[in-house]
Amino acid sequence: MQTRRFLFLLLSAGFLPRETSTWRWTLPAGVSAPPLPADNPLTTAKVELGRRLFYDADLSANGTMSCATCHEQKHAFADAR
């Protein structure tokens, strides 16, 4: 319930897209989608929120680093160090 309230606040403040359609996975052949709880479906808005938070440097202590600083896509989002 807290997640829904948080998403509503972000949506109403204009931080999330209004579209809340179910996320459609685009995966390579032979790769199945990860299991998700039936009562908490993955939506386009949640994916967009995750993307914004992942690249947001304002979340760091001094505002200079985001998760993407170390967890680069070219390294499958793992820390290459």
N, C-alpha and C positions, 0 to 999 in steps of 0.2 A: 504494500500500500504506500509506503514512503517513496518508492521509486516512481509510482504514478504521480504522486503529489509533486515531486521534484521535476518530473518531465512536464507536468502541467505548468509549473512556474516558469520553466525555461521557454516553453512554447508561448505562453502569454506575454513574456518579455521580449519575444522576437528572436530568441537564440536558436530555435529549432524550426525546420520547415513544418508547415501545417499538415503535410501529407503524412499519414500514419499507416500506410499500406504495409502489408507483410513483406518483409525483405525476401528477395529472390536471389538465391545463391547462383553464382556463375563459377563452377568448379571444373577442373580438368576431368576427363574421362577416368573413371575408376576411383575417384575421390568422392566420398559421401559427405553430406553436410553434417556438422557436429550435432549431437543430441541437445535439444532445448526443452525446457519445461513447457508443458502444454498450457499452463496458466500464465505464462509470461512470454508471449511470442516475440520474435525479433522483428522490429519494424524499421522502415526507412529512417524514421526520426531518431531511433536509438543508434543506428549505424552512423548517422551524421553526427550525433552528439559524441560518440566515441572517437570519431575521426577528428573533430574539433578539439577535444580534450587531449588527444594523443599529440597533436602538433602545437598545443598552446603553451608557450614558454612562461606565461604569467602564473602558472601553477607552481613554478619552482620557487625556492626560497628567495633568490635574487632576481627573478624574472628573465633569466638569460638562457635557460635550458628547457626543452620539452622532452617528452619521452622519446620522440623521434631523433633527438640529438645523438643518443647512443644506440637505440634500437632501429637501425636503418633497414629500409625495405630491401635493399640489395643484399642484405644478410638474413633475409627471411624474418625480419623484425627482431632478430636476436642481437644481443650485445656482442659485437665482433671482438671485443677485448677479452 
